[in-house]
Amino acid sequence: MDIKLRQLGESDIHITPLGLGCWQFSNRIGFAGKFWPSLEEVPSDEIIKVSWEGGINWFDTAEMYGWGASEKCVSHGLQKINAPIESTIIATKWHPIARRASRMLRSIEEQIQRLAPYKISLYQIHSPTSLSSIKTEMEVMADLLKAGIIRSAGVSNYSARQMRNAHAHLEKLGFPLVSNQVHYSLLNRKIERNGILKTAQELGMTIIAYSPLEQGLLTGKFHENPSLIKTRVGWRKYFPLYRPSGLERTKPVIDTLKKIAERYGATPAQVALNWLIHFHGERVVAIPGATRKEQALQNLGTFKFHISEAEMDEIDKVSRKFI
Ligand SMILES: NC(=O)c1ccc[n+]([C@@H]2O[C@H](COP(=O)([O-])OP(=O)(O)OC[C@H]3O[C@@H](n4cnc5c(N)ncnc54)[C@H](OP(=O)(O)O)[C@@H]3O)[C@@H](O)[C@H]2O)c1
């Protein structure tokens, strides 16, 4: 499939509008890792294979996803299919909580080993919470960029003010801040209200939308069969949107996605992703995760069609209460 690539921020890196989210490969290690089943149940190699073969050219992982388990899976899965080193883009993250920026140097050495032979194309600060200032973190990022250890620098979960701060410091050191990875889906559109999207557009940064399917809710499967929610291992079941009142509140969005999906012989998830990567233009990309290869395959089907302007507006209208 011929998928039009998009520039990552102001970098020389070009990515597919969807990447593969790899938190799912955490093997239940660490607090965040408990959100998904173990690797015995999540076939990471297969998910990576179908994603790569379907045209996806980038993979989003993090140090804290199973404290290295996910990074190892990404490298393993890609090596198994001989994905070329030069054109495979790896986005990973440094975990800053209760750490100083100087710790980044030790983390990245370990991350490079786990991801080898693949290189880190995008290195992201996972959250703004750190013992160091944003300025100090950006100084370390600039050193990594200068040394050619990473190709580009980004952040995650940063507010509009923090984005500006980080962008300004890195710019002074001669590099662009290319992305902010944030929660963004049709059921969580806060970045349109709190200035994050506007700031990204203004600074030429890419928004990487995480949880773009609201962790499965936008597929419609939990609305169709709410008893499925209890079967999921993580704490999704305790989230307000997953309660009966949440299902009721989100139902009009799901119904609209279903109606539009029927026109294209598509699924609600594909329509939801379609909206996300087109409504605000090329600056928004998304990284749906998958626990089975069929899900990854289905999500790839997003590239087979393009919903119309009128359909985008209809979806916009019905999901405005989530802004
Ligand atoms: N930077 C951050 O702080 C941060 C935070 C969260 C996520 N992320 C990144 O974003 C990625 C994606 O976010 P996410 O995993 O939270 O949410 P998501 O992509 O919205 O949802 C992924 C989950 O939805 C279900 N699913 C996906 N496609 C499906 C399909 N076609 N049909 C049925 N079910 C489907 C699967 O769960 P089940 O099969 O279990 O139902 C899957 O694990 C992560 O992998 C990670 O790389 C980053």
The ligand as a Gaussian input file, in Angstrom:
#p B3LYP/6-31G(d) Opt

LIG

0 1
 N        3.204000       8.849000      26.365000
 C        2.332000       8.334000      27.192000
 O        2.201000       8.731000      28.363000
 C        1.453000       7.217000      26.690000
 C        0.321000       6.790000      27.428000
 C       -0.479000       5.777000      26.899000
 C       -0.143000       5.194000      25.684000
 N        0.983000       5.594000      25.003000
 C        1.360000       5.000000      23.694000
 O        0.219000       4.973000      22.851000
 C       -0.037000       3.663000      22.383000
 C       -1.520000       3.462000      22.181000
 O       -2.276000       3.850000      23.319000
 P       -3.117000       2.815000      24.201000
 O       -2.558000       1.477000      24.080000
 O       -3.260000       3.435000      25.542000
 O       -4.591000       2.891000      23.570000
 P       -5.269000       2.565000      22.145000
 O       -4.267000       2.483000      21.090000
 O       -6.372000       3.539000      22.038000
 O       -5.926000       1.133000      22.407000
 C       -5.194000      -0.038000      22.306000
 C       -6.049000      -1.209000      22.771000
 O       -7.357000      -1.183000      22.181000
 C       -7.745000      -2.489000      21.778000
 N       -7.771000      -2.471000      20.304000
 C       -6.914000      -1.840000      19.454000
 N       -7.293000      -2.000000      18.172000
 C       -8.413000      -2.739000      18.200000
 C       -9.272000      -3.231000      17.193000
 N       -9.069000      -2.962000      15.922000
 N      -10.339000      -3.982000      17.578000
 C      -10.585000      -4.246000      18.865000
 N       -9.791000      -3.809000      19.874000
 C       -8.728000      -3.054000      19.548000
 C       -6.689000      -3.446000      22.316000
 O       -6.986000      -3.796000      23.688000
 P       -7.739000      -5.136000      24.152000
 O       -7.528000      -6.166000      23.110000
 O       -7.116000      -5.464000      25.450000
 O       -9.166000      -4.734000      24.312000
 C       -5.453000      -2.545000      22.332000
 O       -4.469000      -2.978000      23.210000
 C        0.618000       2.753000      23.434000
 O        0.931000       1.481000      22.931000
 C        1.852000       3.561000      23.775000
 O        2.871000       3.344000      22.795000
 C        1.751000       6.617000      25.493000

